[in-house]
Amino acid sequence: MEALRAHQFERLKTTIAHVLDRVPRYREKLTAAGVGLDDLTSLDDLVRFPFTTKDDLRACYPFGMFAAPMEDIVRLHVSSGTTGKPTVVGYTAGDIDRWADIMARSLQAVGVGPADLVHIAFGYGLFTGGLGWHYGVERLGATVIPASGGFTDRQVDLMRDFRPTVLLATPSYALVIADAFAARGFDPADCGLRTVICGAEPWSEGMRAEIEARFRVEAYDSYGLSEVIGPGVAQERAGDKGALTIFEDHFYPEVVDPETGAIMPEGEPGEAVFTSLTKEGFPVIRYRTRDLTRLLPPVDGPMRRIARVAGRSDDMLIIRGVNVFPSQIEAILTGEPRLAPCYLLEIRRRGRLDELTVKVETRTVEAAEANGGDIGRHAERLIKDHVGVGATVVVVPPGTIERSQGKARRVVDLRPAS
C-alpha cells in the first residue's frame, strides 16, 4: 500500500508540472485557487487543488485542454454530450500503448486469456468503447471479432458461426442481441459464450441477472469515461462482483459530496472524482465525473475499489420535490418477473405539478393483454413505497419500446423549457 502511494505521488507531481507547463486553462485555475506545484507535498494536498468540470473542457473546445502538441497527438475521441459542445480528448502514442495494457489487465481480471474469441459489440469510431477494448484484446493476444454496434441480426449470425467466448457490449445492447436470438427462434445460450463484460451505462443487478440467465454466462461490470481515458478506469474481478478495482497506478480516485465538494469518508456515497497520473495528451486534475458511487477498501492487493455506479448526479430527476434516479426505477421493474428490462421514463408538467409516467414491457404478449393493469398497479405501489414518488405505470407488449444499439435512452423530459 505505501509503495503504491509513493508511486502515485511521484506520478501526480509529474502530471501537475506537465499541465502547468502546457495547459493555460490549468495555469489560470491553479493560480486563481492560490496553489502550485510547491503546495503538493503529499497526496493529501490534492484536496487543495480545484476541480475540473465538463464546462472547463467545453470552454476550451476543441484542443485547448491538450497537454501535448498536435504533432504528438495520434488519436482523437469525442464524448457523447447531451447539451452544448462535446468534449474532445487526445491521445499520444504513449497514451494508446498504456491504454492497451490497462484494457488487457481488465480482461485478465475476469479470466479472459489468449485462447478466447472476443466479440466486440461496442460502437467503434469517435466513441472510446470499441477501439479501447479492441486494442486491449489484441494486447492480450486473444482474437478480436470487431462487430461494432448495430446490424443486430448480423451480430446473431456472427455469434452463431464464430462461437465467441466473450461478449463486450452495453448492458442494454446485450439484451437487444438476446432478443434478436429469440426472435429468430435461437437460444442465446447456445452460441458458446462464457463471459459478458458490460459498461458505458449504469445497470442494475436485475439486468445483470437477466443477461446471465439468458446467455448462461458470468456478467461483469467495467467502468470508464472518455475524459479520463475511456473504458479501463476500474473493473470488476472474478469473485468480487459488486465492486470494481480501480487501476490506481494510473488514476487517483476521490469521492466527494456532490453539493459541497467535500471529501466523503470511505464507504460513504458521493460523486467520483479522478485525477489521471500517466496521461500525456489529455491529463485531467480532479475531474468531476457526476457518477455516484462509494470508495471501498482493497482486497487481495493495494488498489482500492468503487461500488458499482448507482447513477449520475446530473441524471437525477426531481419529481414533486422527490429526488428520483432512473436506476431506482430499474431495480424495481427488474424485480418483477413478468416485466422485461425495457422501460422509458416520461416526465410531463400538468399545471404546476410534474408527473412521471413509466412505460415498461412485459415478457410476453399474453401478460400484457391479460394482466397488464394488475402488473402496472403493482409496480406503481412498489415505486411509491421504495422511491417515494407517485407514478403512472403503463404496461406494453414486448417490442413496443425503441431499442438502442449503444447507450440506452431511459428518460424523455417533456416539460416545457423554463
FENNOR-V692204 format. One record per pair of residues at least 24 apart in sequence whose C-alpha atoms are under 6 Angstrom apart, sorted by sequence separation. I is the first residue (numbers start at 1). J is the second residue. If there is no record, write none. Layout:
BEGIN
I_J ; I_J
END
This chain:
BEGIN
124_148 ; 195_219 ; 197_221 ; 198_222 ; 199_223 ; 251_275 ; 269_293 ; 338_362 ; 339_363 ; 118_143 ; 123_148 ; 251_276 ; 269_294 ; 338_363 ; 62_88 ; 116_142 ; 117_143 ; 118_144 ; 119_145 ; 120_146 ; 121_147 ; 122_148 ; 123_149 ; 189_215 ; 251_277 ; 268_294 ; 114_141 ; 115_142 ; 118_145 ; 120_147 ; 121_148 ; 122_149 ; 165_192 ; 166_193 ; 171_198 ; 188_215 ; 189_216 ; 250_277 ; 267_294 ; 114_142 ; 120_148 ; 121_149 ; 163_191 ; 165_193 ; 168_196 ; 170_198 ; 250_278 ; 267_295 ; 368_396 ; 58_87 ; 163_192 ; 164_193 ; 165_194 ; 166_195 ; 167_196 ; 168_197 ; 169_198 ; 170_199 ; 266_295 ; 267_296 ; 368_397 ; 166_196 ; 168_198 ; 170_200 ; 160_191 ; 104_136 ; 159_191 ; 365_397 ; 103_136 ; 9_43 ; 357_391 ; 359_393 ; 361_395 ; 100_135 ; 319_354 ; 356_391 ; 357_392 ; 358_393 ; 359_394 ; 360_395 ; 361_396 ; 362_397 ; 100_136 ; 104_140 ; 357_393 ; 359_395 ; 361_397 ; 362_398 ; 361_398 ; 23_65 ; 23_67 ; 22_67 ; 118_164 ; 117_164 ; 121_168 ; 122_169 ; 78_126 ; 117_165 ; 118_166 ; 119_167 ; 120_168 ; 121_169 ; 77_126 ; 116_165 ; 118_167 ; 248_303 ; 246_304 ; 246_305 ; 245_305 ; 244_305 ; 244_306 ; 243_306 ; 243_307 ; 243_308 ; 345_410 ; 242_308 ; 344_410 ; 345_411 ; 346_412 ; 347_413 ; 348_414 ; 349_415 ; 344_411 ; 346_413 ; 347_414 ; 348_415 ; 128_230 ; 110_237 ; 204_331 ; 109_237 ; 110_238 ; 206_334 ; 103_232 ; 106_235 ; 102_232 ; 79_226 ; 95_279 ; 92_281 ; 91_281 ; 90_281 ; 90_282 ; 68_281 ; 67_281 ; 66_281 ; 67_282 ; 66_282 ; 173_405 ; 52_286 ; 53_287 ; 51_286 ; 52_287 ; 53_288 ; 51_287 ; 150_405 ; 149_405 ; 12_277 ; 11_277 ; 1_302
END
